[in-house]
Every structure is written in C-alpha cells, then in structure tokens.
Amino acid sequence: MGTFEERRTHDGSIAYRLDVIASSAADVVGSIGGWLYDRARAGWDVTVLLAQECDHRPLQILGMHALDLHAQTPLASTEHPIRGLAVSADMYAADPRIQQAVLCALDRWMTEVTLWQDDWPLSVGHRTTTVHHVLSGAARAFKRHALEAAGVVGPVPPIETLRSDMKASLPVDSELIPVG
C-alpha cells in the first residue's frame, strides 16, 4: 500500500497518514465521510483503498484520493507503521489480508485503528470501543455534496458512530469521543 509513514509538509510540519479500506465510495461517504473530511482538513493524508471500481468524485469532494485495493502491496507490511487505519466490517470479513492488517495495527502502539459497521468478531470487538465524531459544519456541507455525487439522497446527521482502539500513545489527540 505504499509508504505508511508520517511525512513532512512544505512548511516542515508533520502530516499523518490515514488509510481507509472499503468496498465502495458510497459506503465511505455515507458511513464516515464527515470524519474523514475533518481529518483531511486537519492535515491528514487520507487514502481510500477500494475493493470495487467506482466513481472517485465523491471522495475527491471530501479531500481524499482513492486507489484500487487489489493493486496495492501486501496490507500487513511492517516496514512503516500506519498512523491510522480505518476498515469496514464487510471488508474485514471478506479478505484475510485485511484481517491480518487490522490485527497487526491493533498491536502497534503508534497506529490508531478505526472501524465502522457492525458484526465485528470478538478478537477485534473487545479491543475497540464505540466512539462518536461530531461533524464540523463544513464536514456536513461537503458530505451532503459528496453523497449527492454518489447518488445517495438523505439528511446528513451531525454525528458519525465508529469503533476505535483509542490508543493513548498516539502523537496527536483523537477527536473521537468514547460513548458511555
């Protein structure tokens, strides 16, 4: 999947990488598009690895770029730590490489793991907690446009619900809020 490391921006600050693994752009935009928009606006380099060919325009509206998941190098690379990995439950269930990547990332103290959808196996579910992300006003507006571009109609809720390992050792504070 390329390099999974922080990179320096033109002004010398650190940009953190977030890799997202999903089946479609519509799933990403509808489920976690606001969170990803806010991360991208905060300077994160967000790459979406998609299992199926689709229109990338909804992701581009949110400030992300997309790649073909199947054309990437092995997911469980240990050469470079990923700073963030977000995975949908359907993709986790569908591919042993993704399962291995998630389990490896859960063991890395400098990698934040974020999941969405239901039906996580106990080996993953007990290591994560339900969290909320409160979308910024801009995230809601851009998510609405991205949903329209993906052919999805409906309201944009102010909160997205995910699961996260909420590692305390990350170099940046998470904006995700634990539920309960």
Steps between C-alpha positions, in 0.01 A plus 500: 500500500788736455667673790312506829690768676466857603633747249619856524297770328651794312508704823676224698199389704406132519209366296360174630374226271161334527429199278136404454393159366147476364288332237368819337522878504130521594566290813791723605313825439177381665660337803810704588523778241467783750772362727733450204428850370587647840820292514602610149434867591713453811793403276474121492587327172190283446519217246199280429571150370192372319413139422283587202539743215279803546479875451760668721339844478311468835831431676675786319227737621598402855872556436611138461649296222412142413703201387415146395538275805599198292784684325675584826790325673425266793292670766681364805829669421716557806752725325317823582241548770164631386392798709134419444308208352123505448322187377138401434368176651404358161854543367647346817278195458577467128880494493755323724764762403279772646438294814876466546556872438241595764637257758857624438388863526319430828833377639694809387508767767534784246215395270143612560244241385149617414221274381146544377192284445389220733584131539862520614650174628585485869875505422454855368185621675633458854807712414294795379231725642206682346584863426331804348635763271312833501516634147609857443261722306728478199513120525120482493482729196771318304360158600159606365660586163704177499188294574319670210795420271478135617128493422396477866220726616415580860590707801853527639496427873722714725671193652666191350540186711812286466716263705855592601783353703550848657874454550640746753848479345420678175701814417178700450181511705199334343184699443295181542280500810446170688132409545377408846 
